[in-house]
Amino acid sequence: MENNILVIGAGITGIEASILLANAGKHVYLVEKSPIIGGNIIKFEHVFPNFECATCLVSPRQQEVLQNSNIELLLLSEVKKVTGKPGAFSVKIKKQARYVDMENCIGCGACYDVCPVKIPNEYEENLMQRFAIYVPYSGSLPNVPAIDTENCIRFAGEECNACQESCMFEAINYDEKDEELDLKVDAIIVSTGFQQHKPVAKYGWGTIDDVYNAFEFERIFASNGPTTGEIKKKDGSEPKSIAIIHCVGRDENKYCSAVCCINSLKFIHYLKEKIEDIKITNFYRDLCLPGKKYDKFAGDMKSLGTDFIRSDDIEISSGDKSILVNYMNGDAKKQLPADMVILSSSIEPQKDNNDLAKVLGIELDSFGFFQESDPDFGTETSTRDGIYIAGCAQAPKDIQNCVTQAQSAVEKALFQFNLK
């Protein structure tokens, strides 16, 4: 036994698993393909049902990962090969160069403004721009930039030393190379999270102004987002009416994501907090309110003031002065004008799940999530001994259930293979 465990994915599930393992005395390799840790939760301003500050909730755990000597954090890294058996896995990792020294950099940001390249920031849902040397968000952890070589003009062959010359701490090294790491681990926990469904054409997303998906609206409301929390239309005016469309993506995915309805209801609070007299209409197919706390949460949100219209046939079109929500109500076709539309998109498997499943030698279910070995007995064991799954990598779920499943996966990794 090597007494090492690999955790793939540094969202809230992977963070929880890594801390538990490290505190149990195990050496953890925490692999994350992005330059930061935190996953999707750090895009949120508040989390339901108690409206805790998402950053306040996660930042202490992020700091614990960064400061724990038993956790070796491998950012900009991907698993490329896994061989062996439980207690003796051999893992090959490709670690991309960051080109910024994480020990020398103090996160001052002097290198940003001198960069001549600006591109849409995919971490901000393309609602604002970033430089070729960047941190994804204000407050990202670790607060150390990385150089995006696909967009940096120096790596395209042009002469540019702007960011290096601006750094008084000599933290920027253009000669840094990608690495291949060979690790020996006893067990593997997969916590790669989810991606958001991209709405189909009938919803007007990407073609009609002021039609946003849930993550885009989350960033608009966020105090560190592109509008610093002001809810404005693209023309700069304040919306007077908003339509929230539930179950976007359910027809294509053929499953309920379980948390979208609760997240959509959270937006009622967001909107009423910023624009007290705004008119809100929720279009829903079914309201999924699992668990004892969410029914009360839904009642609390409804009491703030919103209309509910049940319809499973909705299309969005552009009107002269507003967005038009075209919907079927019974046998009647109706239309509702709105200044802004929020599409509550479903949770989907990560797009590279299939590639990772092949590398790990485990199976996916019919939806593309990682398959459990026995869904009736437990959801943390994959179809290969010694490899466990947790969080939204296994199925859609809320934060609390992601953390609970991480704890269960850790328990199995520690005790099933006698890693006590």
C-alpha positions as CSV (number, residue, x, y, z in Angstrom):
1,M,0.0,0.0,0.0
2,E,1.3,3.4,-1.0
3,N,-1.0,5.3,1.4
4,N,-1.8,7.7,-1.4
5,I,-5.3,8.5,-2.8
6,L,-6.1,10.3,-6.0
7,V,-9.1,12.7,-6.1
8,I,-10.2,13.9,-9.6
9,G,-12.0,17.3,-9.6
10,A,-11.6,20.1,-7.1
11,G,-15.2,21.3,-6.8
12,I,-17.0,21.2,-3.4
13,T,-17.2,17.4,-3.6
14,G,-13.5,16.9,-4.3
15,I,-12.5,19.5,-1.7
16,E,-14.5,17.7,1.0
17,A,-13.1,14.3,0.1
18,S,-9.5,15.6,0.0
19,I,-9.7,17.3,3.4
20,L,-11.3,14.2,5.0
21,L,-8.6,11.9,3.6
22,A,-5.8,14.3,4.5
23,N,-7.1,14.6,8.0
24,A,-7.1,10.8,8.2
25,G,-3.3,10.9,7.5
26,K,-3.5,10.0,3.8
27,H,-1.5,11.7,1.1
28,V,-3.9,13.2,-1.4
29,Y,-3.2,14.0,-5.0
30,L,-6.0,16.5,-5.9
31,V,-6.2,16.8,-9.7
32,E,-8.0,19.7,-11.3
33,K,-8.1,20.7,-15.0
34,S,-8.7,24.4,-14.4
35,P,-6.2,26.9,-12.8
36,I,-8.3,27.3,-9.6
37,I,-10.3,25.2,-7.1
38,G,-14.0,25.5,-6.1
39,G,-15.9,24.2,-9.1
40,N,-19.3,25.6,-10.0
41,I,-20.3,26.7,-6.5
42,I,-18.0,29.7,-6.7
43,K,-20.0,31.1,-9.5
44,F,-23.0,31.6,-7.1
45,E,-23.6,34.7,-5.0
46,H,-25.8,32.7,-2.5
47,V,-26.8,29.1,-2.1
48,F,-30.2,27.8,-1.2
49,P,-32.1,27.2,1.1
50,N,-30.5,29.6,3.7
51,F,-28.9,32.1,1.3
52,E,-25.5,31.7,2.7
53,C,-22.8,33.6,0.9
54,A,-21.3,31.0,-1.4
55,T,-17.8,32.4,-1.2
56,C,-17.9,32.6,2.6
57,L,-19.1,29.0,2.6
58,V,-16.3,27.7,0.3
59,S,-13.3,29.9,0.9
60,P,-12.3,28.4,4.3
61,R,-12.4,24.9,2.7
62,Q,-10.3,26.2,-0.2
63,Q,-7.8,27.6,2.2
64,E,-7.7,24.4,4.0
65,V,-6.8,22.5,0.8
66,L,-4.1,25.1,-0.1
67,Q,-2.5,24.9,3.4
68,N,-2.8,21.2,4.2
69,S,0.6,19.5,3.8
70,N,-1.1,16.1,3.1
71,I,-2.8,17.5,-0.1
72,E,-0.7,17.9,-3.2
73,L,-2.7,20.1,-5.6
74,L,-2.2,19.5,-9.3
75,L,-3.9,22.3,-11.2
76,L,-4.2,22.5,-15.0
77,S,-3.8,18.7,-14.9
78,E,-5.6,15.7,-16.4
79,V,-5.5,12.0,-15.8
80,K,-4.2,10.3,-19.0
81,K,-3.7,6.7,-18.0
82,V,-4.6,4.3,-15.2
83,T,-3.4,0.8,-14.8
84,G,-3.1,-1.7,-11.9
85,K,-5.5,-2.7,-9.2
86,P,-6.9,-1.5,-5.8
87,G,-4.0,-0.8,-3.5
88,A,-1.6,-0.6,-6.5
89,F,-2.9,1.8,-9.2
90,S,-0.4,3.5,-11.5
91,V,-1.6,6.8,-12.8
92,K,-0.1,9.1,-15.5
93,I,-1.0,12.8,-15.2
94,K,-0.3,15.5,-17.7
95,K,0.3,18.8,-15.9
96,Q,0.2,21.9,-18.1
97,A,2.7,24.7,-17.4
98,R,1.1,27.7,-15.6
99,Y,4.1,30.0,-16.5
100,V,3.6,31.8,-13.2
101,D,5.4,30.6,-10.1
102,M,2.8,30.0,-7.3
103,E,5.3,30.6,-4.6
104,N,6.8,33.9,-5.9
105,C,3.5,35.4,-7.1
106,I,1.7,37.5,-4.5
107,G,-1.5,38.1,-6.5
108,C,-0.9,41.8,-6.9
109,G,-2.5,41.9,-10.4
110,A,0.2,44.2,-11.9
111,C,0.5,41.9,-14.9
112,Y,-3.1,42.1,-16.1
113,D,-3.5,45.7,-17.4
114,V,-0.3,45.6,-19.4
115,C,-1.5,42.5,-21.4
116,P,-2.5,43.5,-24.9
117,V,-5.0,40.7,-25.4
118,K,-8.6,40.7,-24.3
119,I,-11.0,37.8,-24.9
120,P,-14.4,36.8,-23.5
121,N,-14.1,35.2,-20.1
122,E,-15.6,31.8,-20.3
123,Y,-15.5,31.6,-16.4
124,E,-17.9,34.6,-16.4
125,E,-20.2,33.0,-18.9
126,N,-18.6,35.3,-21.6
127,L,-20.4,38.3,-20.1
128,M,-17.1,40.2,-19.6
129,Q,-13.6,40.0,-20.8
130,R,-10.3,38.8,-19.4
131,F,-6.6,39.1,-20.4
132,A,-4.4,36.3,-21.8
133,I,-2.8,36.3,-18.3
134,Y,-5.6,35.9,-15.9
135,V,-7.4,34.6,-12.8
136,P,-11.0,33.5,-13.7
137,Y,-12.8,35.6,-11.0
138,S,-12.1,38.3,-8.5
139,G,-11.4,36.3,-5.4
140,S,-10.3,33.1,-7.2
141,L,-8.2,30.7,-5.2
142,P,-5.3,30.2,-5.6
143,N,-5.0,33.9,-6.4
144,V,-2.3,33.3,-8.9
145,P,-2.7,34.0,-12.6
146,A,-2.0,31.6,-15.5
147,I,-1.1,32.3,-19.0
148,D,-3.6,31.2,-21.7
149,T,-1.1,30.1,-24.4
150,E,-3.9,29.7,-27.0
151,N,-4.5,33.4,-26.9
152,C,-1.2,34.9,-25.7
153,I,0.5,36.7,-28.6
154,R,4.0,35.7,-27.3
155,F,3.1,32.0,-27.7
156,A,1.8,32.8,-31.2
157,G,5.2,33.9,-32.2
158,E,5.0,37.7,-31.6
159,E,7.5,39.6,-29.4
160,C,5.9,40.5,-26.1
161,N,7.3,40.5,-22.6
162,A,4.7,42.9,-21.1
163,C,3.5,40.7,-18.2
164,Q,7.0,39.5,-17.3
165,E,8.4,43.1,-17.2
166,S,5.6,44.3,-15.0
167,C,6.3,41.6,-12.3
168,M,8.7,42.9,-9.7
169,F,8.8,39.4,-8.0
170,E,10.1,37.6,-11.1
171,A,7.2,35.1,-10.9
172,I,6.6,34.8,-14.7
173,N,8.6,32.2,-16.5
174,Y,7.9,31.7,-20.2
175,D,10.3,28.7,-20.3
176,E,8.3,26.6,-17.9
177,K,7.4,23.2,-19.5
178,D,4.5,20.8,-19.3
179,E,5.1,17.8,-17.1
180,E,4.1,14.2,-17.1
181,L,3.8,12.7,-13.6
182,D,3.7,9.0,-12.7
183,L,1.8,8.4,-9.4
184,K,1.2,5.3,-7.3
185,V,-2.1,5.4,-5.5
186,D,-4.3,2.9,-3.6
187,A,-7.7,4.3,-4.5
188,I,-9.3,6.9,-6.8
189,I,-12.3,9.2,-6.1
190,V,-14.0,10.8,-9.2
191,S,-15.7,14.1,-8.4
192,T,-15.6,15.9,-11.7
193,G,-19.0,17.7,-11.3
194,F,-21.3,18.8,-14.0
195,Q,-21.9,21.2,-16.8
196,Q,-25.1,23.2,-17.6
197,H,-27.4,22.3,-20.5
198,K,-27.2,24.6,-23.5
199,P,-30.8,25.6,-24.4
200,V,-32.0,24.7,-27.8
201,A,-33.0,27.3,-30.4
202,K,-36.6,27.7,-29.5
203,Y,-35.7,29.4,-26.2
204,G,-33.9,32.2,-28.0
205,W,-30.7,31.8,-25.9
206,G,-27.7,33.3,-27.7
207,T,-29.9,35.0,-30.3
208,I,-32.3,37.3,-28.3
209,D,-31.0,40.0,-26.0
210,D,-31.7,39.6,-22.3
211,V,-32.4,35.9,-22.5
212,Y,-30.0,34.3,-19.9
213,N,-29.3,30.8,-18.6
214,A,-29.2,30.3,-14.9
215,F,-25.4,30.6,-14.5
216,E,-25.4,33.8,-16.6
217,F,-28.0,35.3,-14.3
218,E,-26.1,34.1,-11.3
219,R,-23.1,36.1,-12.5
220,I,-25.2,39.2,-13.3
221,F,-26.5,39.2,-9.7
222,A,-23.0,38.4,-8.2
223,S,-21.3,41.4,-6.5
224,N,-18.0,40.3,-8.2
225,G,-19.7,39.7,-11.5
226,P,-19.8,41.6,-14.8
227,T,-22.4,44.2,-13.5
228,T,-21.2,44.2,-9.9
229,G,-24.6,42.9,-8.9
230,E,-26.9,45.4,-10.8
231,I,-29.7,43.7,-12.7
232,K,-29.8,45.6,-15.9
233,K,-30.9,44.9,-19.5
234,K,-28.4,45.1,-22.2
235,D,-29.6,48.6,-23.0
236,G,-28.8,49.7,-19.4
237,S,-32.4,50.0,-18.3
238,E,-33.9,48.2,-15.3
239,P,-36.3,45.3,-16.2
240,K,-39.9,45.7,-15.0
241,S,-40.9,42.0,-15.7
242,I,-39.0,38.7,-15.8
243,A,-40.1,35.3,-16.8
244,I,-38.3,32.2,-15.3
245,I,-38.6,29.1,-17.4
246,H,-38.2,25.8,-15.5
247,C,-37.2,22.4,-16.9
248,V,-35.1,23.6,-19.8
249,G,-33.3,20.6,-21.2
250,R,-35.6,18.0,-19.6
251,D,-37.0,16.9,-23.0
252,E,-33.5,16.4,-24.4
253,N,-32.0,14.7,-21.3
254,K,-35.0,12.6,-20.3
255,Y,-34.4,13.0,-16.6
256,C,-35.2,15.5,-13.8
257,S,-32.1,17.4,-12.4
258,A,-33.8,17.6,-9.0
259,V,-32.3,21.0,-8.0
260,C,-33.2,23.3,-10.9
261,C,-36.7,24.2,-9.4
262,I,-35.2,25.2,-6.1
263,N,-32.5,27.2,-7.8
264,S,-35.1,28.9,-9.9
265,L,-37.2,29.8,-6.9
266,K,-34.0,31.3,-5.3
267,F,-34.0,33.9,-8.2
268,I,-37.3,35.3,-6.8
269,H,-35.4,36.4,-3.7
270,Y,-32.6,37.7,-5.9
271,L,-35.0,39.8,-8.0
272,K,-37.1,41.2,-5.2
273,E,-34.0,42.1,-3.2
274,K,-32.8,44.4,-6.1
275,I,-36.1,45.5,-7.7
276,E,-38.9,45.4,-5.2
277,D,-41.8,46.0,-7.6
278,I,-40.7,43.7,-10.4
279,K,-43.2,41.3,-11.9
280,I,-42.1,37.7,-11.9
281,T,-43.7,34.8,-13.7
282,N,-42.6,31.2,-13.3
283,F,-43.4,28.8,-16.1
284,Y,-43.1,25.3,-14.9
285,R,-43.9,21.7,-15.9
286,D,-43.6,20.1,-12.5
287,L,-42.2,21.5,-9.3
288,C,-39.6,19.2,-7.9
289,L,-39.2,19.9,-4.1
290,P,-37.4,17.0,-2.7
291,G,-36.8,16.7,1.1
292,K,-38.4,18.3,4.1
293,K,-36.7,21.7,3.9
294,Y,-37.5,22.6,0.3
295,D,-41.2,22.6,0.4
296,K,-41.0,25.3,3.1
297,F,-38.4,27.1,1.0
298,A,-40.7,27.1,-2.0
299,G,-43.5,28.6,0.2
300,D,-41.3,31.3,1.5
301,M,-40.2,32.3,-2.1
302,K,-43.8,32.3,-3.4
303,S,-44.8,34.6,-0.6
304,L,-42.4,37.2,-2.0
305,G,-44.7,37.6,-5.0
306,T,-44.7,35.7,-8.2
307,D,-47.2,34.1,-10.7
308,F,-47.0,30.5,-11.6
309,I,-48.1,29.2,-15.0
310,R,-48.0,25.5,-15.8
311,S,-47.0,24.6,-19.4
312,D,-44.7,22.1,-21.0
313,D,-44.7,23.8,-24.5
314,I,-42.8,27.1,-24.5
315,E,-41.0,29.1,-27.1
316,I,-39.3,32.4,-26.9
317,S,-39.5,35.1,-29.6
318,S,-38.5,38.7,-30.0
319,G,-41.3,41.4,-29.9
320,D,-41.1,45.0,-30.8
321,K,-40.4,46.3,-27.3
322,S,-40.1,43.1,-25.2
323,I,-39.4,39.4,-25.3
324,L,-42.4,37.2,-25.9
325,V,-43.0,33.9,-24.0
326,N,-45.3,31.8,-26.2
327,Y,-46.9,29.0,-24.3
328,M,-49.7,26.4,-24.3
329,N,-52.1,26.7,-21.4
330,G,-54.4,23.7,-21.8
331,D,-55.6,23.8,-25.4
332,A,-55.1,27.6,-25.7
333,K,-52.0,29.2,-27.1
334,K,-51.1,32.3,-25.1
335,Q,-48.3,34.9,-25.0
336,L,-46.7,36.9,-22.2
337,P,-44.3,39.8,-22.7
338,A,-41.3,40.1,-20.5
339,D,-38.2,42.4,-20.3
340,M,-35.9,39.5,-19.4
341,V,-36.0,35.7,-19.4
342,I,-34.1,33.3,-17.2
343,L,-33.8,29.8,-18.5
344,S,-33.4,27.2,-15.7
345,S,-31.2,24.7,-17.5
346,S,-30.7,21.2,-16.4
347,I,-27.5,19.6,-15.0
348,E,-25.6,17.5,-17.5
349,P,-22.6,15.2,-17.4
350,Q,-19.3,16.8,-18.1
351,K,-18.5,16.6,-21.8
352,D,-15.3,14.7,-21.3
353,N,-16.9,12.0,-19.1
354,N,-16.6,9.4,-21.8
355,D,-12.9,10.0,-22.3
356,L,-12.2,9.9,-18.6
357,A,-14.3,6.7,-18.2
358,K,-12.2,5.0,-20.8
359,V,-9.0,6.1,-19.0
360,L,-10.3,4.8,-15.7
361,G,-11.8,1.7,-17.1
362,I,-15.2,2.4,-15.6
363,E,-18.7,2.6,-17.2
364,L,-21.1,5.4,-17.8
365,D,-24.9,5.2,-17.4
366,S,-27.3,5.8,-20.2
367,F,-27.3,9.5,-19.5
368,G,-23.5,9.9,-19.4
369,F,-23.0,10.1,-15.7
370,F,-20.6,7.6,-14.1
371,Q,-22.3,4.3,-13.4
372,E,-22.6,2.8,-9.9
373,S,-21.8,-0.9,-9.5
374,D,-25.0,-1.5,-7.6
375,P,-27.4,1.5,-7.5
376,D,-29.6,-0.3,-5.0
377,F,-26.8,-0.8,-2.5
378,G,-24.8,2.3,-2.8
379,T,-24.0,5.1,-5.2
380,E,-20.3,5.6,-4.5
381,T,-18.8,2.4,-5.9
382,S,-18.0,2.5,-9.6
383,T,-17.9,-0.5,-11.9
384,R,-14.2,-1.0,-11.1
385,D,-12.9,-2.0,-7.7
386,G,-11.0,0.8,-6.0
387,I,-12.5,3.6,-8.0
388,Y,-15.3,5.6,-6.3
389,I,-17.7,8.3,-7.6
390,A,-19.2,11.2,-5.8
391,G,-21.2,14.4,-6.3
392,C,-22.7,15.4,-9.6
393,A,-20.3,13.1,-11.4
394,Q,-22.7,10.4,-10.3
395,A,-26.0,12.2,-10.7
396,P,-27.5,15.7,-10.2
397,K,-27.8,16.7,-6.6
398,D,-27.6,19.7,-4.2
399,I,-24.5,20.8,-2.3
400,Q,-25.5,19.0,0.9
401,N,-25.9,15.7,-0.9
402,C,-22.6,16.2,-2.8
403,V,-20.8,16.6,0.6
404,T,-22.6,13.6,2.1
405,Q,-21.6,11.4,-0.9
406,A,-18.0,12.6,-0.7
407,Q,-18.0,11.5,2.9
408,S,-19.3,8.1,2.0
409,A,-16.8,7.7,-0.8
410,V,-14.0,8.5,1.6
411,E,-15.3,6.0,4.1
412,K,-15.3,3.3,1.4
413,A,-11.8,4.2,0.1
414,L,-10.4,4.1,3.7
415,F,-12.0,1.0,5.0
416,Q,-12.8,-1.3,2.1
417,F,-9.2,-1.5,1.3
418,N,-7.9,-1.4,4.8
419,L,-6.2,2.0,4.4
420,K,-6.6,2.7,8.1
